[in-house]
Amino acid sequence: MNSAWTIEVSVAAERQLSKLHRSVAKRVTRFLLERIAGAADPRAIGKPLQGNMDEYWSYRVGDYRVICEIHDHRVVVVVIDVERRSKVYR
């Protein structure tokens, strides 16, 4: 499958992924590679954040939120944060 979008992971998000249980990290990674990278438009899947985080996009993967920046001109989705839904917006 050819990816429409490149996925980049920030150092902070990489650190958070490494702390997750292996099965959760695999689920998040699979979601990013299969659903987001292969999407014609990654905005069709998630939801925009509001307020002072309005430049970010949120995806729900089980009990976790994956916060991303979408760079249309580079066709890149940058993962900024991966955290439990109860903690991510604090």
N, CA and C of each residue as an Amber inpcrd file, in Angstrom:
protein
   270
   0.8450000  -1.1930000   0.0000000   0.0000000   0.0000000   0.0000000
   0.8790000   1.2410000   0.0000000   0.6270000   2.1480000  -0.8920000
   1.3720000   3.3930000  -0.9400000   0.7830000   4.3980000   0.0300000
   1.6260000   4.9900000   0.8360000   1.1490000   5.9670000   1.8150000
   0.9580000   7.3190000   1.1640000  -0.1540000   7.9370000   1.4810000
  -0.4040000   9.2830000   1.0050000   0.3040000  10.2950000   1.9140000
   0.4270000   9.9530000   3.1970000   1.0010000  10.8620000   4.1940000
   2.1860000  10.2050000   4.8940000   3.1830000  11.0160000   5.2010000
   4.3210000  10.5530000   5.9870000   4.0160000  10.8190000   7.4470000
   4.3420000   9.8690000   8.3060000   4.1500000  10.0350000   9.7420000
   5.5000000  10.3300000  10.3770000   5.5970000  11.4270000  11.1050000
   6.7870000  11.7520000  11.8830000   6.3790000  11.7710000  13.3510000
   7.2710000  11.3140000  14.2100000   6.9800000  11.2520000  15.6410000
   7.9820000  12.1320000  16.3670000   7.4790000  13.0850000  17.1670000
   8.3660000  13.9580000  17.9310000   9.1210000  13.1440000  18.9760000
  10.2130000  13.6900000  19.4810000  11.0060000  13.0160000  20.5030000
  10.1520000  12.7510000  21.7420000   9.3430000  13.7270000  22.1310000
   8.4830000  13.5660000  23.3140000   7.4590000  12.4500000  23.1040000
   6.8430000  12.4010000  21.9290000   5.8550000  11.3630000  21.6440000
   6.5260000   9.9920000  21.5570000   7.7300000   9.9460000  21.0100000
   8.4770000   8.6860000  20.9450000   8.7480000   8.1640000  22.3530000
   9.1050000   9.0540000  23.2530000   9.3530000   8.6890000  24.6510000
   8.0710000   8.1680000  25.2970000   6.9400000   8.8340000  25.0270000
   5.6630000   8.3960000  25.5940000   5.2650000   7.0240000  25.0430000
   5.4500000   6.8140000  23.7590000   5.1330000   5.5180000  23.1610000
   5.9690000   4.4020000  23.7880000   7.2310000   4.6870000  24.0710000
   8.1110000   3.6580000  24.6390000   7.7060000   3.2720000  26.0580000
   6.9690000   4.1460000  26.7480000   6.5220000   3.8670000  28.1170000
   5.2020000   3.0930000  28.1560000   4.5000000   3.0520000  27.0330000
   3.2250000   2.3550000  26.9890000   3.4300000   0.8480000  26.9560000
   2.4080000   0.1180000  27.3680000   2.4310000  -1.3430000  27.2390000
   2.6280000  -1.6630000  25.7640000   3.3870000  -2.7060000  25.4860000
   3.7260000  -3.0380000  24.0930000   2.4870000  -3.1670000  23.2070000
   1.4220000  -3.7810000  23.7140000   0.2190000  -3.9650000  22.8890000
  -0.4440000  -2.6280000  22.5600000  -0.4170000  -1.6890000  23.4960000
  -0.9980000  -0.3590000  23.2560000  -0.1490000   0.3960000  22.2410000
   1.1580000   0.3550000  22.4080000   2.0630000   1.0320000  21.4720000
   1.8920000   0.4740000  20.0610000   1.7380000  -0.8400000  19.9470000
   1.5190000  -1.4550000  18.6290000   0.2030000  -0.9930000  18.0270000
  -0.8310000  -0.9130000  18.8730000  -2.1450000  -0.4880000  18.3830000
  -2.0900000   0.9510000  17.8570000  -1.4100000   1.8340000  18.5960000
  -1.2740000   3.2350000  18.1800000  -0.4760000   3.3120000  16.8750000
   0.6400000   2.5980000  16.8220000   1.4860000   2.6160000  15.6300000
   0.7360000   2.0710000  14.4110000   0.0090000   0.9690000  14.6010000
  -0.7650000   0.3910000  13.4970000  -1.8300000   1.3760000  13.0110000
  -2.5000000   2.0570000  13.9550000  -3.5050000   3.0560000  13.5960000
  -2.8740000   4.1560000  12.7300000  -1.7230000   4.6600000  13.1710000
  -1.0610000   5.7380000  12.4220000  -0.6600000   5.2850000  11.0220000
  -0.1020000   4.0890000  10.9200000   0.3760000   3.6120000   9.6270000
  -0.7550000   3.2000000   8.6880000  -1.7860000   2.5590000   9.2270000
  -2.8590000   2.0600000   8.3670000  -3.9460000   3.0860000   8.1010000
  -4.3630000   3.7870000   9.1370000  -5.5040000   4.7020000   8.9720000
  -5.0790000   6.1110000   8.5550000  -4.0160000   6.6460000   9.1590000
  -3.6320000   8.0290000   8.8920000  -2.7260000   8.1360000   7.6700000
  -1.6650000   7.3480000   7.6300000  -0.7250000   7.4360000   6.5020000
  -1.4020000   7.1030000   5.1820000  -2.3340000   6.1800000   5.2060000
  -3.0040000   5.7800000   3.9770000  -4.2170000   6.6110000   3.6070000
  -4.5630000   7.5720000   4.4470000  -5.7720000   8.3710000   4.2120000
  -5.5590000   9.4140000   3.1240000  -6.5950000   9.6500000   2.3600000
  -6.5450000  10.7470000   1.3930000  -6.5070000  12.0820000   2.1340000
  -7.2470000  12.1600000   3.2420000  -7.2720000  13.3590000   4.0740000
  -7.3170000  12.9280000   5.5440000  -6.2140000  13.1270000   6.2920000
  -6.1930000  12.7010000   7.6990000  -7.2040000  13.4530000   8.5730000
  -7.7320000  14.5460000   8.0930000  -8.7350000  15.2960000   8.8570000
 -10.1060000  14.6150000   8.8460000 -10.3110000  13.7010000   7.9140000
 -11.5920000  13.0030000   7.8190000 -11.7790000  12.0040000   8.9520000
 -10.7160000  11.6560000   9.6510000 -10.7710000  10.6240000  10.6810000
 -10.8750000  11.2140000  12.0810000 -10.0230000  12.1870000  12.4110000
  -9.9740000  12.7180000  13.7730000 -10.8520000  13.9260000  13.9690000
 -10.4610000  14.7320000  14.9600000 -11.2090000  15.9700000  15.2090000
 -10.2370000  17.0870000  15.5520000 -10.5880000  18.3220000  15.1790000
  -9.7020000  19.4450000  15.5030000  -9.8220000  19.8020000  16.9830000
  -8.7210000  20.2280000  17.5550000  -8.7720000  20.7250000  18.9270000
  -9.1800000  22.1840000  18.8900000  -9.5410000  22.7110000  20.0490000
 -10.0380000  24.0830000  20.1100000  -9.2100000  24.9100000  21.0710000
  -9.4950000  26.2040000  21.1200000  -8.8130000  27.1030000  22.0450000
  -7.3540000  27.2870000  21.6780000  -6.4770000  27.2390000  22.6930000
  -5.0580000  27.4920000  22.4350000  -4.3650000  26.2980000  21.7610000
  -5.1060000  25.2360000  21.4960000  -4.5400000  24.0610000  20.8150000
  -5.1700000  23.8640000  19.4400000  -5.7260000  24.9460000  18.8620000
  -6.5000000  24.8100000  17.6290000  -5.6800000  24.4490000  16.3940000
  -4.3510000  24.4610000  16.4810000  -3.5470000  24.0370000  15.3340000
  -3.2900000  22.5280000  15.3400000  -3.8050000  21.8350000  16.3510000
  -3.5770000  20.4020000  16.4930000  -4.8220000  19.5880000  16.1510000
  -4.5890000  18.3300000  15.8340000  -5.6380000  17.3960000  15.4890000
  -5.5650000  16.2180000  16.4490000  -6.7120000  15.6700000  16.8430000
  -6.7560000  14.5880000  17.8150000  -7.3710000  13.3360000  17.2070000
  -6.7480000  12.1960000  17.5220000  -7.2750000  10.9010000  17.1060000
  -7.4630000  10.0450000  18.3500000  -8.5530000   9.3150000  18.4120000
  -8.8080000   8.4220000  19.5420000  -8.4100000   7.0030000  19.1420000
  -7.5570000   6.4110000  19.9670000  -7.1420000   5.0230000  19.7770000
  -7.3790000   4.3290000  21.1110000  -8.5150000   3.6740000  21.2490000
  -8.8680000   3.0480000  22.5250000  -9.0080000   4.0950000  23.6190000
  -8.2990000   3.8990000  24.7190000  -8.3380000   4.8420000  25.8350000
  -7.3020000   5.9550000  25.6890000  -6.6760000   6.0590000  24.5360000
  -5.6060000   7.0340000  24.3240000  -5.9840000   8.0530000  23.2680000
  -5.3660000   9.2130000  23.3750000  -5.4770000  10.2530000  22.3680000
  -4.1010000  10.4330000  21.7450000  -4.0980000  10.5950000  20.4290000
  -2.8820000  10.8840000  19.6940000  -3.0570000  12.3000000  19.1410000
  -2.2110000  13.2140000  19.6010000  -2.2950000  14.6150000  19.1900000
  -1.2630000  14.8580000  18.0890000  -1.7180000  15.4480000  16.9810000
  -0.8500000  15.6180000  15.8160000  -0.9580000  17.0190000  15.2390000
   0.0810000  17.3890000  14.5010000   0.0490000  18.5560000  13.6330000
  -0.0210000  18.0200000  12.2130000  -0.8100000  18.6510000  11.3760000
  -0.9070000  18.2310000   9.9840000  -0.3040000  19.3300000   9.1190000
   0.7290000  18.9610000   8.3510000   1.4110000  19.9120000   7.4710000
   1.0630000  19.5600000   6.0260000   0.0690000  20.2350000   5.4870000
  -0.4000000  19.9370000   4.1330000   0.6790000  20.1500000   3.0750000
   1.4480000  21.2100000   3.2040000   2.4460000  21.5280000   2.1870000
   3.5570000  20.4750000   2.1200000   3.8180000  19.7490000   3.2170000
   4.8330000  18.6910000   3.2420000   4.2020000  17.2980000   3.1770000
   2.8740000  17.2230000   3.2520000   2.1230000  15.9640000   3.2920000
   2.6650000  15.1010000   4.4380000   2.7340000  15.7360000   5.6340000
   3.2910000  15.0820000   6.8150000   2.3350000  15.2620000   7.9880000
   2.1750000  14.2070000   8.7720000   1.4490000  14.2700000  10.0380000
   2.4960000  14.0540000  11.1290000   2.6430000  15.0430000  12.0250000
   3.6350000  14.9690000  13.0970000   2.9270000  14.6270000  14.4020000
   3.3030000  13.5120000  15.0000000   2.7250000  13.0970000  16.2820000
   3.4150000  13.8990000  17.3760000   2.6140000  14.6540000  18.1500000
   3.1290000  15.5240000  19.2010000   2.9970000  14.8760000  20.5690000
   1.9030000  14.1640000  20.7940000   1.6050000  13.6540000  22.1290000
   0.7930000  12.3660000  22.0220000   1.0790000  11.4180000  22.9050000
   0.2910000  10.1930000  23.0290000   0.0670000  10.0010000  24.5210000
  -1.1820000  10.0600000  24.9400000  -1.4630000  10.0220000  26.3810000
  -2.8620000   9.4710000  26.5970000  -3.0920000   8.9660000  27.8020000
  -4.4410000   8.5280000  28.1770000  -5.4120000   9.6830000  28.0180000
  -6.6240000   9.3770000  27.6220000  -7.6310000  10.4160000  27.4020000
  -7.8470000  11.2730000  28.6340000  -7.7300000  10.6850000  29.8240000
  -7.9690000  11.4280000  31.0660000  -6.8720000  12.4260000  31.3750000
  -5.7040000  12.3130000  30.7390000  -4.5580000  13.1810000  31.0680000
  -4.1040000  14.0850000  29.9410000  -4.4570000  13.7890000  28.7230000
  -3.8290000  14.4140000  27.5600000  -4.0380000  15.9270000  27.4600000
  -5.1740000  16.4350000  27.8820000  -5.4470000  17.8600000  27.6810000
  -5.0430000  18.7230000  28.8660000  -4.4220000  18.1490000  29.8650000
  -3.9980000  18.9270000  31.0360000  -2.7290000  19.6810000  30.7910000
